């Protein structure tokens, strides 16, 4: 199974770029993992929030492939402890899906069409984090899940 983290807008801050890149490379030792960036919308001043979400949705949905299992990183999603997340990923690996795609939306969240395309929602915390920080938190947790599943030394109980 391939894994993909699909994000809206590129990561800007250097320390996040470096740390995210580090965890993506670490995760690739265990699984096929890609970070795919959808370009941020331009000229949004004349658009309402709903219009921005719809335009982002078009780009998100275009990036999906037939047979993808789509998981939104969403504040209303299911929360996991790290070991539970690892076992959840392991179950997904046995479903026969080609790709498991995790999506971090834009600053206003997801349009209804993206919610409709998703099979599941996961929340990384009840707290609110910047989109840049959530990327780092997710890739670290994905790497942690891979080390748990492969009995690596990274995670300690």
C-alpha positions in Angstrom: 0.0 0.0 0.0 1.1 3.5 -0.8 0.6 6.4 1.6 0.1 10.0 0.7 -0.3 13.2 2.7 -2.1 15.7 0.6 -1.9 19.3 1.7 -3.2 22.6 0.5 -0.4 25.2 0.1 3.3 24.8 0.5 5.1 24.8 3.9 6.8 28.2 4.2 8.8 28.2 7.5 12.3 26.7 7.1 12.3 24.8 10.4 9.0 23.0 9.5 10.3 22.2 6.0 13.4 20.6 7.5 11.6 18.7 10.2 8.8 17.5 7.9 11.3 16.4 5.3 13.2 14.5 7.9 10.2 12.5 9.1 9.0 11.9 5.5 12.4 10.3 4.7 12.4 8.3 7.9 8.9 7.0 7.0 10.0 6.0 3.6 12.3 3.4 5.2 9.2 1.5 6.1 6.6 2.4 3.5 5.9 4.2 0.2 5.1 7.7 1.5 4.6 10.8 -0.5 3.8 14.4 0.5 1.7 16.0 -2.3 1.1 19.8 -2.3 -1.9 21.4 -3.9 -1.1 25.0 -4.8 -2.6 27.6 -2.6 -5.4 29.6 -4.2 -4.5 33.0 -5.7 -6.6 36.2 -5.7 -9.0 35.1 -2.9 -10.0 38.5 -1.7 -13.1 38.5 -3.9 -14.1 35.0 -2.9 -16.2 34.1 0.1 -15.0 31.4 2.5 -17.4 28.9 1.0 -16.2 29.7 -2.6 -12.6 29.3 -1.4 -13.4 25.9 0.1 -15.2 24.8 -3.1 -12.2 25.9 -5.3 -9.8 24.0 -3.0 -12.2 21.0 -3.1 -11.9 20.9 -6.9 -8.2 20.7 -6.6 -8.2 18.1 -3.8 -10.7 15.9 -5.7 -8.7 16.1 -8.9 -5.6 14.8 -7.0 -7.4 11.7 -5.8 -7.2 8.4 -7.7 -9.8 5.7 -8.2 -9.6 3.2 -5.3 -8.0 5.7 -2.9 -9.0 5.4 0.8 -9.5 9.0 1.8 -8.9 10.2 5.4 -9.4 13.8 6.4 -7.4 15.3 9.2 -10.3 17.1 10.8 -11.1 18.5 14.3 -14.3 16.3 14.4 -12.5 13.1 13.6 -11.6 10.1 15.7 -8.7 10.5 18.1 -6.1 7.8 18.7 -3.2 7.1 21.0 -0.1 6.5 19.0 -0.2 2.7 19.4 -3.9 2.7 18.4 -3.1 4.7 15.3 -0.4 2.3 14.4 -2.9 -0.6 14.6 -5.5 1.3 12.6 -2.9 1.9 9.8 -2.0 -1.8 9.9 -5.7 -2.7 9.4 -5.9 -0.3 6.5 -2.9 -2.0 4.9 -4.8 -5.2 4.8 -7.9 -3.8 3.0 -6.5 -4.1 -0.5 -6.7 -0.4 -1.2 -3.9 1.0 -3.4 -3.4 4.3 -1.6 -4.3 5.6 1.8 -4.5 9.4 1.4 -4.6 11.7 4.4 -5.7 15.2 3.6 -5.0 18.5 5.4 -7.3 21.2 4.0 -6.9 24.9 3.7 -7.4 27.5 6.4 -11.2 27.2 6.4 -11.5 23.5 6.4 -13.2 21.3 3.8 -16.1 21.8 1.4 -19.0 19.3 1.6 -17.8 17.5 -1.5 -14.5 16.6 0.2 -16.3 15.3 3.2 -18.5 13.2 0.9 -15.4 11.7 -0.8 -13.8 10.7 2.5 -14.2 7.4 4.2 -12.9 8.5 7.6 -11.8 11.5 9.7 -9.0 11.6 12.2 -8.3 14.3 14.7 -4.7 14.7 15.9 -5.8 16.8 19.0 -8.6 18.7 20.5 -6.4 21.7 20.3 -6.0 23.9 17.2 -2.6 24.0 15.5 -1.4 25.9 12.4 -1.6 24.0 9.2 2.2 24.0 9.0 2.5 22.5 12.5 -0.2 19.8 11.8 1.9 18.6 8.9 4.8 18.0 11.1 2.8 16.4 13.9 1.1 14.1 11.3 4.4 12.9 9.6 6.0 12.3 13.0 3.0 10.2 14.1 3.0 8.3 10.8 6.7 7.6 11.3 6.0 6.5 14.9 3.3 4.2 13.7 5.6 2.6 11.2 8.3 2.0 13.9 5.6 0.5 16.2 4.5 -1.9 13.5 8.1 -2.9 12.8 9.2 -3.1 16.4 11.6 -0.2 16.0 13.3 1.5 18.9 11.7 4.9 18.3 8.5 4.5 20.4 8.7 3.7 24.1 5.8 2.6 26.2 
